[in-house]
Amino acid sequence: MTINEALRSVNAYPIPDRTINEVCERRGLDPCADAGFSILEGDDFKLAKADLMLWLSYAPNVSQGGQSYTFTDEQRKQMRAEAEGILDEIGEEEDAPKIRYGYKGSVL
């Protein structure tokens, strides 16, 4: 099994190749490399899995080839909670944009 296949096994949702490749690039993984035990238990793979769980929690519901992929609000919350648990375990912060309010100065 490759890292690409291992990441796709996180969920049956049709994750685009470019998303898997971007996550692997961000976490320093080769999607075509073999996913041995040391890789699957490593922090980089766990962080990639967390990235995908966050991505899936915001993914739209789709129908493809007669198959529908939908998530309930509860499932989305569970995916975000699982991803946040992984990030907390490893000591990473979520990359999701945070809204900030306040005075930005005279030059915008």
C-alpha positions as CSV (number, residue, x, y, z in Angstrom):
1,M,0.0,0.0,0.0
2,T,1.3,3.5,-0.9
3,I,0.9,6.6,1.2
4,N,-1.7,7.9,-1.3
5,E,-3.8,4.7,-0.8
6,A,-3.4,4.9,3.0
7,L,-4.6,8.5,3.0
8,R,-7.5,7.7,0.7
9,S,-8.6,4.9,3.2
10,V,-9.4,7.6,5.7
11,N,-12.8,8.0,4.1
12,A,-14.7,6.7,1.0
13,Y,-15.3,10.3,-0.2
14,P,-13.7,10.9,-3.6
15,I,-10.7,13.1,-2.5
16,P,-9.1,14.7,-5.6
17,D,-5.5,13.7,-6.4
18,R,-4.3,17.3,-6.1
19,T,-5.6,17.5,-2.6
20,I,-3.7,14.3,-1.6
21,N,-0.6,15.6,-3.3
22,E,-0.8,19.0,-1.6
23,V,-1.2,17.4,1.8
24,C,1.7,15.1,1.2
25,E,3.8,18.0,0.0
26,R,3.0,20.1,3.0
27,R,3.9,17.2,5.4
28,G,7.0,16.1,3.5
29,L,5.6,12.8,2.3
30,D,5.9,11.1,-1.1
31,P,2.4,9.9,-2.1
32,C,4.0,7.1,-4.2
33,A,6.2,5.7,-1.4
34,D,5.3,2.5,0.4
35,A,3.3,3.1,3.6
36,G,5.1,0.8,6.1
37,F,4.4,0.7,9.8
38,S,7.0,3.3,10.6
39,I,5.4,5.7,8.1
40,L,1.9,5.1,9.3
41,E,2.9,5.6,13.0
42,G,5.0,8.7,12.2
43,D,4.0,12.3,13.0
44,D,4.1,13.4,9.4
45,F,1.5,10.8,8.3
46,K,-0.7,11.5,11.3
47,L,-0.6,15.3,10.5
48,A,-1.4,14.5,6.9
49,K,-4.4,12.4,8.1
50,A,-5.5,15.4,10.3
51,D,-5.2,17.7,7.3
52,L,-7.5,15.4,5.3
53,M,-10.0,15.1,8.1
54,L,-10.2,18.9,8.3
55,W,-10.6,19.1,4.5
56,L,-13.3,16.4,4.6
57,S,-15.2,18.3,7.3
58,Y,-15.6,21.2,4.9
59,A,-16.1,19.1,1.7
60,P,-19.4,19.5,-0.2
61,N,-21.9,16.7,-0.5
62,V,-21.5,15.2,-4.0
63,S,-23.1,12.6,-6.3
64,Q,-20.7,10.8,-8.6
65,G,-21.5,7.9,-10.9
66,G,-24.8,7.1,-9.1
67,Q,-23.1,7.2,-5.7
68,S,-23.8,10.0,-3.2
69,Y,-21.4,11.1,-0.6
70,T,-22.9,13.2,2.2
71,F,-21.9,14.1,5.7
72,T,-24.2,15.2,8.5
73,D,-23.3,18.1,10.7
74,E,-22.5,15.7,13.5
75,Q,-20.1,13.7,11.3
76,R,-18.4,16.9,10.3
77,K,-18.0,17.9,13.9
78,Q,-16.5,14.4,14.7
79,M,-14.0,14.7,11.8
80,R,-12.9,18.2,13.1
81,A,-12.6,16.8,16.6
82,E,-10.5,13.9,15.5
83,A,-8.2,16.1,13.5
84,E,-7.9,18.6,16.4
85,G,-7.1,15.6,18.7
86,I,-4.2,14.6,16.4
87,L,-2.9,18.1,16.1
88,D,-3.0,18.5,19.9
89,E,-1.3,15.2,20.4
90,I,1.6,16.2,18.1
91,G,1.6,19.8,19.2
92,E,0.6,21.5,15.9
93,E,-1.9,24.2,15.5
94,E,-4.8,24.1,13.1
95,D,-4.1,26.0,9.8
96,A,-7.7,27.1,9.4
97,P,-8.0,30.8,8.9
98,K,-9.1,32.7,12.0
99,I,-11.2,35.8,11.8
100,R,-9.7,38.8,13.5
101,Y,-11.6,42.0,14.2
102,G,-10.1,45.3,15.1
103,Y,-8.5,48.5,13.9
104,K,-6.1,48.0,11.0
105,G,-4.6,51.4,10.9
106,S,-4.9,54.2,8.4
107,V,-3.4,52.2,5.5
108,L,-5.4,49.3,4.4
